[in-house]
């Protein structure tokens, strides 16, 4: 905890007024936009160069620089960079992250801040509108199914939370964004196939996760009060054979329950709930920071 907990106190100390908080949100939005542009360039490059050549370049020069040599080697052995959708194979958007899921996770948490700027900072409407479009597109092209669900939930929450603060035309525009998301899922075959596979019991990835969840629940039941200890999940399940064995529960809540017990999970849920409640109460005073943070937490959750 000492590796990251001090960041909270530094953040609270330095970002102590509304102007500084908006500057901080700008950093989040610009960072996400740059990452999205890099990811989109990487995705489009596969239609210009051979996919295998591009992947080799990314594994050799990009991944070690941003993920470290050790993690890059693990990614090289077993990566989730390719996806087959409707008979077509794509090199998913990974950008500067080790896998598309982390890329989606990062961009999806930044997107609500970008939306908040778009709706509540009229001065920067054009640039934040383009940023939202590019970040959203990059999330779609990660083909991360969790990212799709998170994005849908985040936009719906944003509509509900901001309904009393927006002008009528902005409400219509936000509704149009939600409608576009639904249409994309339903009619754009690569995204549609990927989204529908979330609910498929014939999908190998889903079956594997269901088995992992069962193992996690069994482990949690045996260690309900205190858990097995932070980071001890893979060792408790005999993680020693190969890299592809489950290192986590593939579910944050099950991870917390298994490793920290019922009180650890409840503490986490209280932390999220209280943070959302504070953001909800502050949405009229500082909608950019409050709605951005709340939408980000919804996506994360």
SVG drawing of the C-alpha trace seen along z (x, -y; Angstrom):
<svg xmlns="http://www.w3.org/2000/svg" viewBox="-35 -30 49 58">
<polyline fill="none" stroke="black" stroke-width="0.4" points="0.0,0.0 2.9,-2.4 3.8,-2.3 0.6,-4.2 -1.2,-5.5 0.9,-8.6 -0.4,-9.7 -3.8,-10.4 -2.3,-12.8 -0.2,-14.6 -3.3,-14.9 -5.4,-16.3 -2.6,-18.8 -1.8,-20.1 -5.3,-20.1 -7.1,-22.2 -9.3,-24.5 -11.6,-24.3 -9.0,-25.8 -6.4,-23.2 -9.0,-20.4 -9.9,-21.5 -6.2,-21.6 -5.9,-18.1 -8.9,-16.9 -7.3,-18.5 -4.2,-16.3 -6.4,-13.2 -8.2,-14.1 -5.0,-15.0 -3.3,-11.8 -6.2,-9.7 -6.4,-11.5 -2.7,-10.9 -3.0,-7.2 -6.1,-6.8 -4.4,-8.4 -1.4,-6.0 -3.8,-3.0 -5.8,-4.0 -2.6,-4.4 -1.5,-1.0 -4.8,0.5 -4.9,-1.1 -1.3,-0.1 -2.3,3.6 -4.2,2.7 -0.9,1.2 1.8,3.5 1.7,7.3 0.0,8.0 2.8,10.3 5.4,7.7 3.5,5.0 3.1,7.3 6.8,8.2 7.7,4.5 5.3,3.7 6.6,6.6 10.2,5.8 10.3,2.0 7.1,0.7 6.1,3.2 9.5,3.4 9.8,-0.4 6.4,-0.9 5.7,2.4 9.2,3.4 11.3,6.3 9.8,9.0 6.2,8.2 6.9,7.8 8.3,11.4 5.2,12.7 3.1,10.8 5.2,12.3 4.5,15.9 0.8,15.4 -0.9,12.3 -4.5,11.4 -3.7,8.9 -5.6,10.8 -9.4,11.3 -11.4,13.3 -14.8,11.7 -17.2,13.0 -14.4,14.9 -12.0,11.9 -8.8,11.6 -7.9,8.1 -4.9,6.8 -6.8,5.1 -6.0,1.6 -3.4,2.0 -1.5,-1.3 1.2,-1.6 -0.4,0.9 0.4,4.6 -3.0,5.7 -6.3,4.3 -8.2,4.7 -5.9,2.4 -6.1,-0.1 -9.9,0.1 -9.9,-0.3 -7.7,-3.4 -9.6,-5.1 -13.0,-4.2 -12.2,-5.8 -10.9,-9.0 -13.9,-9.3 -16.4,-10.6 -14.1,-13.5 -13.9,-14.3 -17.7,-14.2 -18.0,-16.5 -15.7,-19.0 -17.6,-18.8 -21.0,-19.6 -19.9,-22.0 -17.0,-23.9 -18.4,-25.7 -15.1,-27.3 -13.5,-23.9 -16.5,-22.2 -14.9,-21.4 -11.7,-19.9 -13.3,-17.9 -16.0,-16.7 -13.3,-15.3 -11.4,-13.9 -14.5,-12.0 -15.1,-10.6 -11.6,-9.3 -11.3,-7.9 -14.7,-6.2 -13.6,-4.7 -10.4,-3.4 -12.4,-1.7 -14.5,0.0 -11.5,1.2 -10.0,2.8 -12.8,5.3 -12.9,5.6 -16.3,6.9 -15.9,5.5 -15.1,2.2 -18.4,2.3 -20.5,3.0 -18.6,0.3 -19.0,-2.3 -22.7,-1.6 -23.2,-1.8 -21.1,-5.0 -23.0,-6.8 -26.4,-5.9 -25.3,-7.0 -23.9,-10.3 -27.3,-10.9 -29.2,-10.4 -26.7,-12.4 -26.5,-15.4 -30.2,-15.5 -31.0,-18.6 -27.9,-20.4 -27.9,-20.2 -29.6,-22.3 -32.3,-20.6 -30.2,-20.3 -27.4,-18.8 -29.8,-16.2 -30.8,-15.3 -27.2,-15.0 -26.3,-12.8 -29.3,-10.6 -28.1,-10.4 -24.7,-9.2 -26.4,-6.4 -28.5,-5.5 -25.4,-5.4 -23.7,-3.0 -26.7,-0.7 -27.0,-0.8 -23.2,-0.1 -23.6,3.0 -26.7,4.2 -25.7,3.6 -21.9,3.4 -21.0,7.1 -17.6,7.2 -18.8,5.3 -22.1,7.1 -20.5,10.5 -18.1,9.5 -20.8,8.0 -23.2,11.0 -20.4,13.4 -20.5,12.0 -23.6,14.0 -22.6,17.2 -22.0,20.3 -20.2,21.9 -17.4,19.3 -14.2,20.9 -13.2,17.7 -16.5,17.5 -16.5,21.1 -13.0,20.7 -14.0,17.6 -17.1,19.4 -14.8,22.2 -12.4,19.7 -15.4,17.9 -16.5,21.3 -13.0,21.9 -12.8,18.4 -16.2,18.8 -15.1,22.1 -11.8,20.5 -13.7,17.5 -16.2,19.7 -13.3,21.5 -11.7,18.2 -14.7,15.9 -13.6,13.7 -10.0,12.8 -9.4,14.2 -6.2,15.9 -4.1,12.6 -3.5,9.9 -1.9,11.3 -2.1,15.0 -5.0,16.0 -2.9,17.9 -0.8,19.7 -3.9,20.8 -5.2,22.4 -1.8,24.1 -0.6,21.6 2.7,23.3 2.2,25.1 2.0,22.5 1.5,18.9 -2.1,19.4 -3.4,20.6 -5.6,18.1 -3.5,15.5 -6.7,13.6 -10.5,14.3 -11.1,12.3 -13.5,10.5 -12.5,7.7 -15.2,8.4 -14.3,12.1 -10.7,11.2 -11.3,9.0 -13.6,11.5 -11.1,14.4 -8.0,12.4 -9.3,9.9 -12.5,11.7 -16.0,10.3 -14.9,7.2 -12.3,6.3 -15.0,6.5 -17.5,4.5 -14.8,1.8 -14.2,1.6 -17.9,1.3 -18.3,-1.4 -15.3,-3.3 -16.8,-3.3 -20.3,-4.1 -19.2,-7.1 -17.0,-8.4 -20.0,-8.3 -22.3,-10.0 -19.8,-12.8 -19.5,-13.3 -23.3,-13.2 -23.7,-15.9 -21.1,-18.1 -22.3,-17.8 -24.0,-21.2 -21.0,-23.1 -18.3,-21.5 -19.9,-19.3 -16.7,-18.7 -14.8,-17.1 -17.9,-15.5 -19.5,-13.9 -16.2,-13.0 -15.1,-11.2 -18.5,-9.6 -18.7,-8.3 -15.2,-7.0 -16.1,-5.1 -19.2,-3.6 -17.0,-2.4 -14.4,-1.0 -17.1,0.8"/>
</svg>
